[in-house]
Amino acid sequence: MNSNTISWKSIRSQVLADPKVKAEYDALETEFNLARQVISLRKASGLSQRDFADKIGIKQPQLARIESGKQMPKLETLTKLASGAGYAVEIHFVPIENKQAPKIEPVRIPAEPS
């Protein structure tokens, strides 16, 4: 890099130094993690956004919003996404802050019929 170039890493560090910005950024972590998971599902299917959306019965723009983290999908939509790639959805409840608590068995959501 030349001396006039600012790295993304330095900009990100400066912006996230503001506690309010950091709190908002952290609040979006779940949405972006879920978006990455949905992208992984689609890629596992080997299909484009349009083809995958058609396969599972949603419109391509909706899939794009989910993959960008702009839309949080309903459980029904998550089940369609998972089924379309040959996966099932399983919900796990975990104790907060390493608190000792009884184990709760995960819930598996039945796959949508293909």
Rosetta silent file (secondary structure, phi, psi, omega in degrees, C-alpha in Angstrom):
SEQUENCE: MNSNTISWKSIRSQVLADPKVKAEYDALETEFNLARQVISLRKASGLSQRDFADKIGIKQPQLARIESGKQMPKLETLTKLASGAGYAVEIHFVPIENKQAPKIEPVRIPAEPS
SCORE:     score description
SCORE:     0.000 S_00000001
   1 L     0.000  143.072  175.695    0.000    0.000    0.000 S_00000001
   2 L   -86.679  173.735 -172.780    1.177    3.505   -0.663 S_00000001
   3 L   -68.623  -16.469  179.560    1.126    6.223    1.988 S_00000001
   4 L   -89.827   -3.417 -176.813   -2.170    7.680    0.685 S_00000001
   5 L   -94.720  135.193  176.689   -4.091    4.434    1.125 S_00000001
   6 L  -108.622  130.984 -177.931   -6.140    3.753    4.223 S_00000001
   7 L   -79.562  151.815  175.649   -6.788    0.128    5.040 S_00000001
   8 H   -59.652  -38.606 -178.800  -10.249   -1.218    5.749 S_00000001
   9 H   -59.146  -42.699 -178.951   -8.904   -2.669    8.986 S_00000001
  10 H   -70.789  -38.442  177.667   -7.884    0.776   10.281 S_00000001
  11 H   -64.166  -46.300 -179.717  -11.191    2.377    9.260 S_00000001
  12 H   -58.764  -44.966  179.714  -13.142   -0.458   10.885 S_00000001
  13 H   -61.246  -42.729  179.763  -11.124   -0.105   14.101 S_00000001
  14 H   -64.393  -45.310 -177.917  -11.720    3.648   14.216 S_00000001
  15 H   -66.014  -43.667 -177.858  -15.446    3.330   13.582 S_00000001
  16 H   -75.251   -5.707  175.735  -15.917    0.495   16.085 S_00000001
  17 L   -70.331  -22.684  176.706  -14.075    2.489   18.758 S_00000001
  18 L   -76.631  118.190 -176.721  -17.325    4.430   19.225 S_00000001
  19 H   -56.641  -34.981  179.386  -19.317    2.426   21.832 S_00000001
  20 H   -67.805  -43.776  179.012  -22.661    3.265   20.201 S_00000001
  21 H   -64.535  -43.171  179.852  -21.488    2.084   16.784 S_00000001
  22 H   -61.164  -40.978  179.626  -19.958   -1.056   18.331 S_00000001
  23 H   -64.409  -42.307  177.927  -23.223   -1.870   20.113 S_00000001
  24 H   -66.081  -42.334  178.626  -25.215   -1.529   16.876 S_00000001
  25 H   -60.285  -46.973  179.979  -22.630   -3.594   14.986 S_00000001
  26 H   -64.259  -34.263 -179.703  -22.770   -6.348   17.623 S_00000001
  27 H   -65.029  -24.677 -178.974  -26.577   -6.305   17.556 S_00000001
  28 L   -90.488   -2.591 -175.871  -26.482   -7.248   13.861 S_00000001
  29 H   -57.156  -43.544 -179.314  -24.137  -10.204   14.368 S_00000001
  30 H   -60.290  -46.321 -179.816  -26.948  -12.768   14.488 S_00000001
  31 H   -60.232  -44.143 -177.842  -28.480  -11.542   11.224 S_00000001
  32 H   -72.119  -34.248  175.226  -25.145  -11.631    9.407 S_00000001
  33 H   -64.600  -42.375  178.149  -24.231  -15.064   10.786 S_00000001
  34 H   -64.761  -41.083  177.721  -27.582  -16.395    9.623 S_00000001
  35 H   -58.374  -43.536  178.341  -27.077  -14.762    6.220 S_00000001
  36 H   -62.665  -38.059  178.143  -23.706  -16.552    5.890 S_00000001
  37 H   -64.383  -42.173  179.490  -25.379  -19.856    6.790 S_00000001
  38 H   -64.896  -41.186  176.645  -28.060  -19.343    4.129 S_00000001
  39 H   -60.445  -42.588  178.319  -25.391  -18.542    1.532 S_00000001
  40 H   -62.045  -41.043  177.173  -23.594  -21.746    2.526 S_00000001
  41 H   -59.616  -49.198 -178.604  -26.818  -23.743    2.128 S_00000001
  42 H   -62.217  -43.569  179.194  -27.412  -22.345   -1.334 S_00000001
  43 H   -63.225  -35.214  177.632  -23.823  -22.952   -2.386 S_00000001
  44 H   -63.526  -28.457  179.096  -24.095  -26.534   -1.089 S_00000001
  45 H   -77.881  -17.830 -179.244  -27.024  -26.973   -3.467 S_00000001
  46 L    75.260   16.679 -175.942  -24.851  -25.803   -6.380 S_00000001
  47 L  -110.553  156.236  173.203  -27.609  -23.468   -7.581 S_00000001
  48 L   -72.238  168.241  176.467  -27.797  -19.771   -8.398 S_00000001
  49 H   -55.931  -46.979 -177.247  -29.979  -17.535   -6.243 S_00000001
  50 H   -61.905  -47.619 -178.150  -32.729  -17.612   -8.867 S_00000001
  51 H   -66.189  -39.245  179.539  -32.654  -21.389   -9.308 S_00000001
  52 H   -67.556  -43.417  178.531  -32.500  -22.043   -5.561 S_00000001
  53 H   -60.054  -44.562  177.751  -35.350  -19.612   -4.883 S_00000001
  54 H   -60.351  -42.265 -178.165  -37.453  -21.314   -7.579 S_00000001
  55 H   -61.243  -39.101 -175.476  -36.667  -24.725   -6.111 S_00000001
  56 H   -96.595   -3.356  174.518  -37.843  -23.792   -2.623 S_00000001
  57 L    85.452   30.646  172.117  -40.792  -21.655   -3.692 S_00000001
  58 L  -125.288  169.234  179.031  -39.720  -18.118   -2.853 S_00000001
  59 L   -86.219  148.423 -178.478  -38.809  -15.186   -5.095 S_00000001
  60 H   -57.211  -41.355  178.474  -35.154  -14.441   -5.875 S_00000001
  61 H   -60.887  -34.005  177.308  -35.290  -10.897   -4.405 S_00000001
  62 H   -65.931  -43.506  177.513  -36.447  -12.357   -1.069 S_00000001
  63 H   -61.329  -41.100  178.304  -33.528  -14.797   -1.093 S_00000001
  64 H   -61.170  -41.082  178.718  -31.175  -11.905   -1.899 S_00000001
  65 H   -64.984  -39.160  178.606  -32.524   -9.919    1.090 S_00000001
  66 H   -65.697  -45.401 -178.658  -32.036  -12.928    3.374 S_00000001
  67 H   -67.559  -23.128  179.142  -28.499  -13.521    2.083 S_00000001
  68 H   -89.082   -7.006 -178.412  -27.607   -9.848    2.576 S_00000001
  69 L    84.119    6.168 -179.205  -28.860   -9.856    6.179 S_00000001
  70 L   -82.760  -17.746  179.845  -31.578   -7.311    5.387 S_00000001
  71 L  -132.282  129.288  176.108  -34.405   -9.757    6.094 S_00000001
  72 L   -90.392  116.530 -176.597  -34.655  -12.203    8.974 S_00000001
  73 L   -72.406  150.781  173.159  -36.435  -15.299    7.635 S_00000001
  74 L   -72.337  163.030  179.061  -39.313  -16.957    9.446 S_00000001
  75 H   -57.890  -39.598  178.725  -38.833  -20.490   10.728 S_00000001
  76 H   -59.911  -42.534  179.523  -40.972  -21.796    7.848 S_00000001
  77 H   -68.838  -39.831  176.251  -38.653  -20.113    5.324 S_00000001
  78 H   -59.552  -39.348  179.150  -35.554  -21.439    7.099 S_00000001
  79 H   -64.949  -41.115  176.660  -37.018  -24.918    6.839 S_00000001
  80 H   -62.401  -45.109 -179.859  -37.588  -24.466    3.091 S_00000001
  81 H   -59.618  -47.906 -179.209  -34.032  -23.179    2.655 S_00000001
  82 H   -63.310  -48.278 -179.041  -32.556  -26.099    4.571 S_00000001
  83 H   -59.909  -39.661 -179.362  -34.702  -28.714    2.827 S_00000001
  84 H   -61.801  -23.757  179.279  -33.827  -27.289   -0.580 S_00000001
  85 L  -104.979    5.642  178.897  -30.152  -27.981    0.114 S_00000001
  86 L    84.241   27.568 -179.846  -30.757  -31.383    1.724 S_00000001
  87 L  -123.466  167.329  172.297  -30.562  -30.254    5.353 S_00000001
  88 L  -118.085  161.192  175.312  -32.920  -30.016    8.314 S_00000001
  89 E   -97.472  134.881  177.149  -33.262  -27.221   10.856 S_00000001
  90 E  -131.308  130.522 -178.677  -32.426  -28.041   14.438 S_00000001
  91 E  -104.598  128.513  178.239  -32.946  -25.623   17.314 S_00000001
  92 L  -117.391  135.221  172.758  -30.672  -25.810   20.356 S_00000001
  93 L  -104.156  127.911 -177.509  -31.202  -23.945   23.590 S_00000001
  94 L  -123.361  145.688  178.932  -27.970  -23.215   25.435 S_00000001
  95 L   -62.337  147.082  178.308  -27.407  -21.710   28.883 S_00000001
  96 H   -84.106  137.378  174.815  -26.434  -18.062   28.961 S_00000001
  97 H    54.529   44.369  176.522  -22.956  -17.148   30.253 S_00000001
  98 H    55.279   24.205  178.539  -21.901  -20.741   31.023 S_00000001
  99 L   -65.259  138.156  175.830  -24.614  -20.961   33.658 S_00000001
 100 L   -70.397  123.309 -179.236  -25.179  -24.454   35.018 S_00000001
 101 L  -152.606  155.669  177.829  -28.555  -25.578   33.747 S_00000001
 102 L   -62.738  145.799  178.531  -30.275  -28.806   32.799 S_00000001
 103 L   -73.135  135.270  176.618  -29.658  -29.894   29.248 S_00000001
 104 L  -111.334  125.963 -177.720  -32.599  -29.328   26.937 S_00000001
 105 L   -64.433  143.173  178.331  -32.813  -31.640   23.968 S_00000001
 106 L   -66.657  157.239  176.973  -32.701  -29.969   20.538 S_00000001
 107 E  -108.771  124.490  177.211  -35.820  -29.676   18.435 S_00000001
 108 E   -99.903  127.406  179.423  -35.585  -30.896   14.846 S_00000001
 109 E   -88.599  125.181 -179.579  -37.985  -29.245   12.414 S_00000001
 110 L   -57.197  142.417 -179.813  -39.277  -31.755    9.843 S_00000001
 111 L   -67.972  147.208  174.297  -38.006  -31.126    6.316 S_00000001
 112 L   -68.774  141.278  176.731  -40.369  -29.665    3.761 S_00000001
 113 L   -63.876  140.999 -178.835  -41.466  -32.246    1.180 S_00000001
 114 L   -81.616    0.000    0.000  -39.533  -31.880   -2.082 S_00000001
